[in-house]
Amino acid sequence: MNDSTPPLHPMEREQLRAASILVVTVKSSDEFQDDVTDGIVSLEQSDSVDSAPTLSFTSYDDLMATLTPRVLELIAAIRQEEPSSINETARTVDRDIKNVHEELNRLAQLGIILFEENGQSKRPVVWFDELVINLPFDSEAGDTAAAAP
C-alpha cells in the first residue's frame, strides 16, 4: 500500500472537521454518479449543499471487508485515546505497527481518518463523532442486495 495519501485542501479539512457525522452507504456506480451530478447542480444553484459527508461502497461485501470489527475498534481507539503517532496507535490497540500503519493508510485514502504531520510523526485523527451506516435494501441497488449478509 502506498504511504502517501492525496493531501486534502485546507478548506476540505475544515469542512470535515466541522462535520460530526460520517455516513457510510452502499450505492451502485450509477447511483453515486447521479448523486454527484445532483450535488453539482445544487452547488451551481446555491452556495452550499447541506448533507453529511458520505462514503459510498459499491457492494455490501466491500463495506464489510473495509469496516471490520477490528477496523472499527481501531477507529474508536483513535477517537477516544487521541494517540500522537502511528506507533502509539499500534501500542494503544496492542497490534503490530506494520499492520496498523497499512490499515491507517487505507482509512486515510478513504477519508475516514486524517493525518496531522508533526515533523517525522504522523498523528491519525478521526474527524467525526458518529459513524452512521445506511444499508438500502431496494431493487434499485443492483447487485448489492444479492450480497447482503
Contacts in CASP RR format, 6 or more apart in sequence:
PFRMAT RR
TARGET T0000
AUTHOR 0000-0000-0000
METHOD contacts of the structure
MODEL  1
MNDSTPPLHPMEREQLRAASILVVTVKSSDEFQDDVTDGIVSLEQSDSVD
SAPTLSFTSYDDLMATLTPRVLELIAAIRQEEPSSINETARTVDRDIKNV
HEELNRLAQLGIILFEENGQSKRPVVWFDELVINLPFDSEAGDTAAAAP
1 102 0 8 1.000
1 105 0 8 1.000
1 106 0 8 1.000
2 105 0 8 1.000
2 109 0 8 1.000
3 105 0 8 1.000
5 105 0 8 1.000
5 108 0 8 1.000
5 109 0 8 1.000
5 115 0 8 1.000
6 109 0 8 1.000
8 16 0 8 1.000
8 114 0 8 1.000
13 114 0 8 1.000
15 53 0 8 1.000
16 53 0 8 1.000
16 111 0 8 1.000
16 114 0 8 1.000
16 127 0 8 1.000
16 128 0 8 1.000
17 127 0 8 1.000
19 52 0 8 1.000
19 53 0 8 1.000
19 127 0 8 1.000
19 128 0 8 1.000
20 128 0 8 1.000
20 129 0 8 1.000
20 130 0 8 1.000
21 52 0 8 1.000
21 53 0 8 1.000
21 128 0 8 1.000
21 129 0 8 1.000
21 130 0 8 1.000
21 131 0 8 1.000
21 132 0 8 1.000
22 52 0 8 1.000
22 53 0 8 1.000
22 54 0 8 1.000
22 55 0 8 1.000
22 112 0 8 1.000
22 127 0 8 1.000
22 128 0 8 1.000
22 130 0 8 1.000
22 131 0 8 1.000
22 132 0 8 1.000
23 52 0 8 1.000
23 53 0 8 1.000
23 54 0 8 1.000
23 55 0 8 1.000
23 132 0 8 1.000
23 133 0 8 1.000
23 134 0 8 1.000
24 54 0 8 1.000
24 55 0 8 1.000
24 56 0 8 1.000
24 57 0 8 1.000
24 63 0 8 1.000
24 67 0 8 1.000
24 131 0 8 1.000
24 132 0 8 1.000
24 133 0 8 1.000
24 134 0 8 1.000
25 54 0 8 1.000
25 55 0 8 1.000
25 56 0 8 1.000
25 57 0 8 1.000
25 133 0 8 1.000
25 134 0 8 1.000
25 135 0 8 1.000
25 136 0 8 1.000
26 56 0 8 1.000
26 57 0 8 1.000
26 58 0 8 1.000
26 59 0 8 1.000
26 60 0 8 1.000
26 62 0 8 1.000
26 63 0 8 1.000
26 134 0 8 1.000
26 135 0 8 1.000
26 136 0 8 1.000
26 141 0 8 1.000
26 144 0 8 1.000
27 35 0 8 1.000
27 56 0 8 1.000
27 57 0 8 1.000
27 58 0 8 1.000
27 136 0 8 1.000
27 141 0 8 1.000
27 144 0 8 1.000
28 58 0 8 1.000
28 140 0 8 1.000
28 141 0 8 1.000
28 142 0 8 1.000
28 143 0 8 1.000
28 144 0 8 1.000
29 58 0 8 1.000
31 140 0 8 1.000
31 141 0 8 1.000
32 56 0 8 1.000
32 58 0 8 1.000
35 56 0 8 1.000
39 49 0 8 1.000
42 49 0 8 1.000
43 49 0 8 1.000
52 132 0 8 1.000
53 128 0 8 1.000
55 110 0 8 1.000
55 111 0 8 1.000
55 112 0 8 1.000
57 63 0 8 1.000
57 66 0 8 1.000
58 144 0 8 1.000
59 143 0 8 1.000
59 144 0 8 1.000
59 147 0 8 1.000
60 135 0 8 1.000
60 144 0 8 1.000
60 147 0 8 1.000
60 148 0 8 1.000
60 149 0 8 1.000
61 147 0 8 1.000
63 133 0 8 1.000
64 149 0 8 1.000
66 106 0 8 1.000
66 110 0 8 1.000
67 133 0 8 1.000
71 103 0 8 1.000
71 107 0 8 1.000
72 131 0 8 1.000
73 93 0 8 1.000
74 89 0 8 1.000
74 93 0 8 1.000
74 95 0 8 1.000
74 100 0 8 1.000
74 103 0 8 1.000
74 104 0 8 1.000
74 107 0 8 1.000
75 107 0 8 1.000
75 112 0 8 1.000
75 113 0 8 1.000
75 126 0 8 1.000
75 131 0 8 1.000
77 83 0 8 1.000
77 89 0 8 1.000
77 92 0 8 1.000
77 93 0 8 1.000
78 89 0 8 1.000
78 92 0 8 1.000
78 113 0 8 1.000
78 124 0 8 1.000
78 125 0 8 1.000
78 126 0 8 1.000
79 126 0 8 1.000
79 129 0 8 1.000
81 92 0 8 1.000
82 125 0 8 1.000
83 89 0 8 1.000
83 91 0 8 1.000
83 92 0 8 1.000
83 123 0 8 1.000
83 124 0 8 1.000
84 118 0 8 1.000
84 121 0 8 1.000
84 123 0 8 1.000
85 121 0 8 1.000
85 122 0 8 1.000
85 123 0 8 1.000
86 97 0 8 1.000
86 100 0 8 1.000
86 101 0 8 1.000
86 104 0 8 1.000
86 121 0 8 1.000
86 122 0 8 1.000
86 124 0 8 1.000
87 97 0 8 1.000
89 100 0 8 1.000
89 104 0 8 1.000
89 124 0 8 1.000
90 96 0 8 1.000
90 97 0 8 1.000
90 99 0 8 1.000
90 100 0 8 1.000
90 101 0 8 1.000
93 100 0 8 1.000
104 113 0 8 1.000
104 115 0 8 1.000
104 124 0 8 1.000
107 113 0 8 1.000
107 124 0 8 1.000
108 114 0 8 1.000
108 115 0 8 1.000
108 124 0 8 1.000
112 126 0 8 1.000
113 124 0 8 1.000
113 125 0 8 1.000
113 126 0 8 1.000
113 127 0 8 1.000
114 124 0 8 1.000
114 125 0 8 1.000
114 127 0 8 1.000
115 122 0 8 1.000
115 123 0 8 1.000
115 124 0 8 1.000
115 125 0 8 1.000
116 122 0 8 1.000
116 123 0 8 1.000
116 125 0 8 1.000
117 123 0 8 1.000
135 148 0 8 1.000
136 144 0 8 1.000
137 145 0 8 1.000
137 148 0 8 1.000
138 145 0 8 1.000
139 145 0 8 1.000
END
